[in-house]
Amino acid sequence: MPFYLTRFSYTPATWAKLIKNPEDRRAAAKTYIEAVGGKVHGFWYAFGDHDAYNLWEAPDNVSMAATAIAISAGGALSSFQTTVLLTVEETLAAMQKASSIQYRPPGDKG
């Protein structure tokens, strides 16, 4: 199954709720991804551009997109971004396939 890295930030209202009633959100994340046949591999909070990061595994892009849409529609987040992660083997296969593509940069008549 493909892996996905999500980065998200809570709204100020969500942080206020969590301060008032601290809650471990890992169980919720597990429930969301398991609903589409996936798995949570990690959940971290962070300093910086995003409040938290998750590493997920899902059967396919549609399943991960459904999870992202459902979470985003809940209104507790100010941002939610997903990156599809490739294995080293997939990246090597992509490099091999790329060698057959004859790319021409814009403006290059070559």
Secondary structure as UniProt FT lines:
FT   STRAND          3..10
FT   HELIX           12..20
FT   HELIX           26..34
FT   TURN            35..37
FT   STRAND          39..45
FT   STRAND          52..57
FT   HELIX           61..73
FT   STRAND          77..85
FT   HELIX           88..98
FT   TURN            99..100
FT   TURN            106..107
//
